[in-house]
Amino acid sequence: MRKKISAVIIGLGVACVSALSTGPAVGHGYTDAPTSRQAFCANGTVQDCGAIRWEPQSVEGPKGFPDAGPSDGTLCAGGNSRFAELDDPRNGNWPATPVTAGQNLTFRWRLTARHATTDFRYYLTNSSYDPAKPLTRDELDPEPFLTVPYDGRIPDATVTHDGVLPAGRTGKQLILAVWTIADTGNAFYACSDVQF
């Protein structure tokens, strides 16, 4: 009987230490307004998406974008090779949300696990963007058009932000949303194709 009790106590101790140790972010989330590539894969609108179909909330990569973070060509997958299908431009045929330059747009994140947050940032592609090629930093405006600071607070399970889309954009463009986690080295990435 003592051996069984000891084993249970040791098991609980190991579990507690594991839960308290630092590691990847336990927060997970993705954007579904405007609809992100991972949301289109999860809802079945886009086929041949690989593992992202079952875990759209898991596009986690290194934080520090744009100075650090995922490498060019892997931005939509957060640098995570498991979700490389998100970086495949599909000849520019990802479904796109219709928008207008200067429009007020609501962005919505679904957080399946919440986490202390630095901020949410939204970047828009510039005139050099080619929707038939993987996204690079040079194709994005260097500054986000919307930044929502959180100062380490934990957001709700559903988070919405309103922002005005920059003027002067036409055609197919892409919005890169970045949710930066405060107490790990990671961030979550989501790409939403839009049609001006």
RODONU-694017 format. One record per residue (C-alpha): x, y, z; residue in one letter. Coordinates in Angstrom, 2 decimals, always signed. Layout:
N
@xx:X&yy:Y&zz:Z&vexkol:A
...
% end
This chain:
196
@xx:+0.00&yy:+0.00&zz:+0.00&vexkol:M
@xx:+2.85&yy:+2.38&zz:+0.85&vexkol:R
@xx:+4.46&yy:+1.75&zz:-2.54&vexkol:K
@xx:+1.22&yy:+2.65&zz:-4.34&vexkol:K
@xx:+0.82&yy:+5.87&zz:-2.33&vexkol:I
@xx:+4.48&yy:+6.77&zz:-2.93&vexkol:S
@xx:+4.07&yy:+6.18&zz:-6.65&vexkol:A
@xx:+1.00&yy:+8.43&zz:-6.76&vexkol:V
@xx:+2.80&yy:+11.20&zz:-4.84&vexkol:I
@xx:+5.86&yy:+10.98&zz:-7.09&vexkol:I
@xx:+3.64&yy:+11.01&zz:-10.19&vexkol:G
@xx:+1.80&yy:+14.11&zz:-8.97&vexkol:L
@xx:+5.10&yy:+15.81&zz:-8.19&vexkol:G
@xx:+6.45&yy:+15.14&zz:-11.68&vexkol:V
@xx:+3.21&yy:+16.40&zz:-13.24&vexkol:A
@xx:+3.36&yy:+19.63&zz:-11.20&vexkol:C
@xx:+7.00&yy:+20.27&zz:-12.11&vexkol:V
@xx:+6.22&yy:+19.65&zz:-15.80&vexkol:S
@xx:+3.28&yy:+22.04&zz:-15.69&vexkol:A
@xx:+5.34&yy:+24.79&zz:-14.10&vexkol:L
@xx:+8.42&yy:+24.48&zz:-16.29&vexkol:S
@xx:+8.96&yy:+26.94&zz:-19.12&vexkol:T
@xx:+8.52&yy:+25.85&zz:-22.71&vexkol:G
@xx:+6.40&yy:+26.69&zz:-25.71&vexkol:P
@xx:+3.35&yy:+28.87&zz:-25.28&vexkol:A
@xx:+0.29&yy:+27.06&zz:-24.03&vexkol:V
@xx:-1.90&yy:+29.63&zz:-25.72&vexkol:G
@xx:-3.26&yy:+28.84&zz:-29.16&vexkol:H
@xx:-5.38&yy:+30.81&zz:-31.58&vexkol:G
@xx:-6.18&yy:+31.86&zz:-35.12&vexkol:Y
@xx:-8.16&yy:+34.52&zz:-36.97&vexkol:T
@xx:-11.51&yy:+33.73&zz:-38.52&vexkol:D
@xx:-12.47&yy:+37.28&zz:-39.54&vexkol:A
@xx:-11.38&yy:+38.07&zz:-42.11&vexkol:P
@xx:-11.14&yy:+34.32&zz:-42.75&vexkol:T
@xx:-7.56&yy:+33.09&zz:-42.48&vexkol:S
@xx:-5.96&yy:+30.38&zz:-44.56&vexkol:R
@xx:-5.99&yy:+28.00&zz:-41.59&vexkol:Q
@xx:-9.72&yy:+28.68&zz:-41.03&vexkol:A
@xx:-10.45&yy:+27.92&zz:-44.70&vexkol:F
@xx:-8.55&yy:+24.65&zz:-44.30&vexkol:C
@xx:-10.31&yy:+23.76&zz:-41.05&vexkol:A
@xx:-13.80&yy:+24.39&zz:-42.42&vexkol:N
@xx:-13.10&yy:+22.37&zz:-45.57&vexkol:G
@xx:-13.36&yy:+25.24&zz:-48.07&vexkol:T
@xx:-9.75&yy:+24.54&zz:-49.12&vexkol:V
@xx:-8.57&yy:+20.95&zz:-49.56&vexkol:Q
@xx:-5.12&yy:+19.31&zz:-49.34&vexkol:D
@xx:-4.12&yy:+21.31&zz:-46.27&vexkol:C
@xx:-2.37&yy:+18.61&zz:-44.26&vexkol:G
@xx:-2.33&yy:+18.74&zz:-40.45&vexkol:A
@xx:-3.53&yy:+22.35&zz:-40.23&vexkol:I
@xx:-7.02&yy:+21.10&zz:-41.08&vexkol:R
@xx:-7.31&yy:+19.61&zz:-37.58&vexkol:W
@xx:-5.39&yy:+22.23&zz:-35.63&vexkol:E
@xx:-5.84&yy:+25.71&zz:-37.13&vexkol:P
@xx:-4.94&yy:+27.22&zz:-33.77&vexkol:Q
@xx:-1.38&yy:+25.82&zz:-33.79&vexkol:S
@xx:+0.49&yy:+28.17&zz:-36.17&vexkol:V
@xx:+3.11&yy:+29.06&zz:-33.57&vexkol:E
@xx:+6.58&yy:+30.32&zz:-34.36&vexkol:G
@xx:+9.33&yy:+32.54&zz:-32.99&vexkol:P
@xx:+8.28&yy:+36.05&zz:-32.00&vexkol:K
@xx:+9.96&yy:+39.36&zz:-32.85&vexkol:G
@xx:+8.39&yy:+39.96&zz:-36.26&vexkol:F
@xx:+9.42&yy:+41.73&zz:-38.47&vexkol:P
@xx:+13.03&yy:+41.97&zz:-37.21&vexkol:D
@xx:+13.04&yy:+38.31&zz:-36.15&vexkol:A
@xx:+10.49&yy:+35.52&zz:-36.30&vexkol:G
@xx:+9.84&yy:+33.11&zz:-39.16&vexkol:P
@xx:+11.97&yy:+33.31&zz:-42.29&vexkol:S
@xx:+10.68&yy:+34.78&zz:-45.54&vexkol:D
@xx:+8.54&yy:+32.34&zz:-47.48&vexkol:G
@xx:+7.38&yy:+30.66&zz:-44.24&vexkol:T
@xx:+5.47&yy:+33.56&zz:-42.65&vexkol:L
@xx:+1.93&yy:+32.19&zz:-43.06&vexkol:C
@xx:+2.96&yy:+28.94&zz:-41.35&vexkol:A
@xx:+4.87&yy:+30.78&zz:-38.63&vexkol:G
@xx:+8.04&yy:+29.04&zz:-39.76&vexkol:G
@xx:+6.47&yy:+25.71&zz:-38.78&vexkol:N
@xx:+7.20&yy:+23.12&zz:-41.50&vexkol:S
@xx:+4.26&yy:+20.98&zz:-40.30&vexkol:R
@xx:+1.95&yy:+23.61&zz:-41.77&vexkol:F
@xx:+3.87&yy:+24.43&zz:-44.96&vexkol:A
@xx:+0.62&yy:+24.20&zz:-46.96&vexkol:E
@xx:-0.25&yy:+27.67&zz:-45.60&vexkol:L
@xx:+2.78&yy:+29.14&zz:-47.39&vexkol:D
@xx:+1.86&yy:+27.52&zz:-50.71&vexkol:D
@xx:+0.43&yy:+30.39&zz:-52.78&vexkol:P
@xx:-1.74&yy:+27.92&zz:-54.80&vexkol:R
@xx:-1.15&yy:+30.12&zz:-57.87&vexkol:N
@xx:-2.90&yy:+33.00&zz:-56.09&vexkol:G
@xx:-6.11&yy:+30.98&zz:-55.72&vexkol:N
@xx:-6.67&yy:+31.18&zz:-51.95&vexkol:W
@xx:-10.23&yy:+32.42&zz:-51.25&vexkol:P
@xx:-10.23&yy:+36.14&zz:-50.48&vexkol:A
@xx:-12.49&yy:+38.34&zz:-48.37&vexkol:T
@xx:-13.81&yy:+41.38&zz:-50.32&vexkol:P
@xx:-12.65&yy:+44.68&zz:-48.74&vexkol:V
@xx:-12.34&yy:+48.36&zz:-49.63&vexkol:T
@xx:-9.36&yy:+50.66&zz:-49.06&vexkol:A
@xx:-10.05&yy:+52.92&zz:-46.09&vexkol:G
@xx:-12.71&yy:+50.52&zz:-44.78&vexkol:Q
@xx:-13.15&yy:+49.86&zz:-41.08&vexkol:N
@xx:-12.65&yy:+46.10&zz:-40.68&vexkol:L
@xx:-13.21&yy:+43.86&zz:-37.65&vexkol:T
@xx:-10.54&yy:+41.28&zz:-36.92&vexkol:F
@xx:-11.50&yy:+38.31&zz:-34.77&vexkol:R
@xx:-9.23&yy:+35.79&zz:-33.06&vexkol:W
@xx:-10.47&yy:+32.47&zz:-31.66&vexkol:R
@xx:-8.20&yy:+31.56&zz:-28.75&vexkol:L
@xx:-8.51&yy:+27.90&zz:-27.88&vexkol:T
@xx:-6.05&yy:+28.43&zz:-25.02&vexkol:A
@xx:-5.45&yy:+31.94&zz:-23.67&vexkol:R
@xx:-2.05&yy:+33.29&zz:-22.72&vexkol:H
@xx:-0.41&yy:+36.44&zz:-21.35&vexkol:A
@xx:-0.11&yy:+38.74&zz:-24.36&vexkol:T
@xx:+2.25&yy:+41.49&zz:-25.47&vexkol:T
@xx:+0.15&yy:+42.66&zz:-28.41&vexkol:D
@xx:-1.73&yy:+41.87&zz:-31.60&vexkol:F
@xx:-0.34&yy:+43.36&zz:-34.83&vexkol:R
@xx:-1.74&yy:+43.51&zz:-38.35&vexkol:Y
@xx:+0.41&yy:+44.00&zz:-41.46&vexkol:Y
@xx:-0.77&yy:+44.54&zz:-45.05&vexkol:L
@xx:+1.06&yy:+43.70&zz:-48.24&vexkol:T
@xx:+2.33&yy:+46.51&zz:-50.45&vexkol:N
@xx:+2.36&yy:+47.07&zz:-54.22&vexkol:S
@xx:+5.22&yy:+44.56&zz:-54.72&vexkol:S
@xx:+3.10&yy:+41.64&zz:-53.42&vexkol:Y
@xx:+2.70&yy:+38.72&zz:-55.81&vexkol:D
@xx:-0.14&yy:+36.41&zz:-54.66&vexkol:P
@xx:+1.36&yy:+33.59&zz:-56.76&vexkol:A
@xx:+4.56&yy:+33.49&zz:-54.65&vexkol:K
@xx:+5.24&yy:+32.76&zz:-50.95&vexkol:P
@xx:+5.05&yy:+35.88&zz:-48.76&vexkol:L
@xx:+8.24&yy:+37.79&zz:-47.87&vexkol:T
@xx:+8.90&yy:+40.74&zz:-45.55&vexkol:R
@xx:+9.69&yy:+43.01&zz:-48.51&vexkol:D
@xx:+6.10&yy:+42.54&zz:-49.69&vexkol:E
@xx:+4.66&yy:+43.85&zz:-46.41&vexkol:L
@xx:+4.45&yy:+47.40&zz:-45.14&vexkol:D
@xx:+7.27&yy:+47.69&zz:-42.58&vexkol:P
@xx:+4.90&yy:+48.96&zz:-39.89&vexkol:E
@xx:+1.61&yy:+47.37&zz:-38.86&vexkol:P
@xx:-1.50&yy:+49.33&zz:-39.80&vexkol:F
@xx:-3.03&yy:+48.25&zz:-36.48&vexkol:L
@xx:-1.37&yy:+47.43&zz:-33.16&vexkol:T
@xx:-3.38&yy:+46.49&zz:-30.07&vexkol:V
@xx:-1.18&yy:+46.45&zz:-26.92&vexkol:P
@xx:-2.07&yy:+44.05&zz:-24.10&vexkol:Y
@xx:+0.77&yy:+44.68&zz:-21.62&vexkol:D
@xx:+0.84&yy:+41.07&zz:-20.38&vexkol:G
@xx:-2.91&yy:+40.74&zz:-19.82&vexkol:R
@xx:-4.68&yy:+37.52&zz:-20.76&vexkol:I
@xx:-7.26&yy:+38.06&zz:-23.52&vexkol:P
@xx:-10.74&yy:+36.55&zz:-23.65&vexkol:D
@xx:-11.41&yy:+33.39&zz:-25.67&vexkol:A
@xx:-12.77&yy:+35.55&zz:-28.50&vexkol:T
@xx:-10.93&yy:+38.77&zz:-29.25&vexkol:V
@xx:-12.05&yy:+41.42&zz:-31.74&vexkol:T
@xx:-10.20&yy:+44.52&zz:-32.95&vexkol:H
@xx:-11.41&yy:+47.22&zz:-35.30&vexkol:D
@xx:-8.95&yy:+48.82&zz:-37.68&vexkol:G
@xx:-9.01&yy:+50.95&zz:-40.81&vexkol:V
@xx:-7.44&yy:+49.40&zz:-43.89&vexkol:L
@xx:-4.84&yy:+51.62&zz:-45.54&vexkol:P
@xx:-5.83&yy:+53.63&zz:-48.60&vexkol:A
@xx:-4.37&yy:+53.12&zz:-52.04&vexkol:G
@xx:-4.54&yy:+49.32&zz:-52.19&vexkol:R
@xx:-6.05&yy:+47.46&zz:-55.14&vexkol:T
@xx:-6.38&yy:+43.87&zz:-56.25&vexkol:G
@xx:-5.54&yy:+40.80&zz:-54.22&vexkol:K
@xx:-3.56&yy:+41.50&zz:-51.05&vexkol:Q
@xx:-2.79&yy:+39.68&zz:-47.82&vexkol:L
@xx:-3.08&yy:+40.58&zz:-44.14&vexkol:I
@xx:-0.58&yy:+39.00&zz:-41.75&vexkol:L
@xx:-1.89&yy:+38.94&zz:-38.16&vexkol:A
@xx:+0.58&yy:+38.31&zz:-35.33&vexkol:V
@xx:-0.39&yy:+37.50&zz:-31.73&vexkol:W
@xx:+2.75&yy:+37.96&zz:-29.60&vexkol:T
@xx:+2.90&yy:+35.98&zz:-26.36&vexkol:I
@xx:+4.33&yy:+37.88&zz:-23.37&vexkol:A
@xx:+6.07&yy:+35.14&zz:-21.38&vexkol:D
@xx:+7.54&yy:+32.82&zz:-24.02&vexkol:T
@xx:+9.68&yy:+33.25&zz:-27.12&vexkol:G
@xx:+6.74&yy:+32.59&zz:-29.43&vexkol:N
@xx:+3.93&yy:+34.24&zz:-31.37&vexkol:A
@xx:+0.98&yy:+32.98&zz:-33.41&vexkol:F
@xx:+0.62&yy:+33.85&zz:-37.09&vexkol:Y
@xx:-2.39&yy:+33.98&zz:-39.42&vexkol:A
@xx:-2.62&yy:+35.04&zz:-43.08&vexkol:C
@xx:-5.91&yy:+36.30&zz:-44.51&vexkol:S
@xx:-6.22&yy:+36.87&zz:-48.24&vexkol:D
@xx:-8.29&yy:+39.92&zz:-49.18&vexkol:V
@xx:-9.55&yy:+41.37&zz:-52.46&vexkol:Q
@xx:-9.70&yy:+45.16&zz:-52.76&vexkol:F
% end
